[in-house]
């Protein structure tokens, strides 16, 4: 593992060029697969990275060849004055892709400022198109808020907008075709993500898991699907399909049934400053401790190299991770 021509190459010869940044562990929803109903032990405010610290990390990451960044949470729009962070990141030279994952509840109010600041892309989490079911999954969320946010995003002309659907047996498996039809008239990527049982011995335990092949089969029974090559921007790990004649596309992320670890090109920064090598396995480096001790650039470089060195060849297949801390 080394820095090669201003790029981080890990010990399995994967080039690390993406960083996911959790800006907060707070969220306005308590989705059933992410947060226990009884609540969580949240980080203290002083333990969360400041916006200035996040920008310092991003500036150094760009020097190491990382050019794609995604802000996650918790819910990033739930953090106070999040637009200030975006303005600051907008001034960092060398960023080629700046995106955000949001649950969409506040999106209608924020969409215009996000567009003006120059956010490249949005991923919007949405696990049901039924208002009552959506409220049950999110423990109180209002479907209309998210749908209004999506329409505002489309009206403002955001490109490559994705709708993330966590596929759950017995919960939303009767809605897959309805979700797919959102792409008929809208320029969206509806992305189905295999359910992962967190804090379990197996990711496919808990009875909610549906393999991606089954999801594709369900949608393809009454729709003619065509496989597509991945785009250059924001393709990530999804396999892309298109319903013939549709404006948008369908994406399928099979982290459980067909892990894509061999092509994994990202690190993750938690809201409390841990630089993680992998969502599920590997290890982490305490970057906050380094940031708060007036580090030399070599120390920051070393932290990134150590985190990359911790990346496993493949994840463990176990879900021992707290989703709200790493942003999914």
C-alpha positions, -999 to +999 in steps of 0.1 A: +000+000+000+014+034-010+009+068-025+016+064-062+016+096-083-007+113-058-030+083-056-035+059-027-031+023-039-040-003-012-022-036-007-048-053-030-040-028-058-073-009-054-070+028-061-088+048-033-105+078-048-137+082-028-145+093+007-179+091+025-182+117+053-208+113+080-214+148+093-236+139+122-250+108+140-283+126+145-314+120+125-350+131+124-362+095+117-357+062+134-358+037+105-363+001+116-331-012+100-309+017+112-319+028+147-334+009+177-368+022+188-354+027+224-329+053+211-291+054+210-260+067+228-251+096+206-217+114+205-212+145+225-211+177+205-174+183+213-166+149+199-181+156+165-158+170+139-162+207+132-169+219+097-134+234+096-119+200+105-140+182+078-128+207+052-092+202+063-096+164+058-111+170+024-084+194+013-057+168+022-077+139+006-078+158-027-040+160-025-039+122-022-060+117-053-094+114-037-117+135-058-152+122-050-170+130-017-204+121-003-219+137+028-240+113+049-254+111+084-274+103+104-293+129+083-269+156+070-296+182+066-304+178+103-270+193+113-272+230+121-260+253+093-251+224+070-251+249+041-220+265+056-201+233+052-212+231+016-201+266+009-167+258+024-163+226+004-173+245-027-141+265-024-118+235-023-099+231-055-098+197-071-132+182-060-147+165-090-178+151-074-197+163-043-228+144-034-252+140-004-274+111+009-305+124+026-338+109+038-355+138+019-377+151+047-362+186+046-352+185+009-380+207-004-367+235+018-330+229+011-330+219-026-326+254-040-296+263-018-280+230-024-283+237-062-269+272-058-240+260-037-231+236-065-239+201-050-234+177-078-257+149-069-283+136-044-292+102-032-326+101-015-336+072+008-372+060+002-384+026+013-421+027+006-446+046-016-474+038+008-479+066+033-489+044+062-461+019+056-435+047+052-445+061+085-442+026+101-407+020+086-394+054+095-413+055+129-430+088+121-419+101+088-443+117+063-441+103+027-454+136+012-424+155+025-400+132+006-421+131-026-423+169-026-386+170-021-380+147-051-402+168-074-384+200-063-350+184-070-362+174-105-377+208-111-344+225-103-325+203-127-303+181-105-286+154-125-280+117-117-305+118-088-309+084-071-337+070-050-323+044-026-347+015-017-337-010+009-354-042-002-371-059+027-391-092+025-426-089+039-423-051+041-419-035+007-414-065-016-449-059-030-438-024-042-408-032-064-426-028-097-442+004-085-408+018-076-394+008-109-422+026-127-410+059-112-383+058-139-408+057-168-414+095-168-387+108-145-350+111-151-341+091-119-321+061-110-342+040-086-316+019-068-326-013-050-302-022-021-301-057-005-311-056+032-282-062+056-289-075+091-268-053+113-252-066+144-259-102+134-236-131+126-248-132+090-259-103+068-287-124+053-303-133+086-333-117+103-358-129+076-360-096+056-332-103+031-341-107-006-313-115-031-309-091-059-316-118-086-350-122-071-357-085-071-347-082-108-369-112-116-399-097-099-396-064-118-388-082-151-419-104-151-440-076-166-414-052-178-388-057-205-354-049-190-321-041-208-287-043-190-267-011-192-229-004-189-220+017-158-217+055-163-185+073-156-200+094-127-216+080-096-221+044-108-206+030-076-214-007-071-248-008-088-256-029-118-278-009-141-309-018-161-335+001-180-372-006-186-375-002-224-388+033-232-382+047-197-364+080-191-346+068-160-327+037-150-328+010-124-298+002-102-292-030-081-267-031-053-259-067-042-236-062-012-247-095+004-253-119-025-225-107-048-200-086-028-181-060-048-151-058-024-125-064-052-134-031-067-141-011-035-124+023-039-136+042-008-128+051+028-153+064+053-150+092+078-174+089+108-189+120+124-166+116+155-135+115+133-126+079+127-113+071+093-128+036+085-114+012+060-146-007+054-183-005+063-183-039+079-147-051+084-111-040+086-104-012+111-101+025+116-077+053+124-085+081+149-082+111+126-098+135+150-070+130+176-045+138+148-064+169+136-066+184+171-029+183+177-017+207+149-006+179+126+020+182+098+008+171+064+029+140+066+008+129+097-024+133+077-010+114+048+001+086+071-034+084+086-049+078+052-023+053+043-028+034+075-066+033+070-062+021+034-038-006+047-065-019+070-089-025+041-097-062+039-097-081+006-134-088+013-157-080+041-165-105+068-201-111+059-212-101+093-231-069+102-214-058+133-216-020+127-238+008+138-253+023+106-260+058+120-223+063+128-210+055+093-237+067+070-244+034+053 
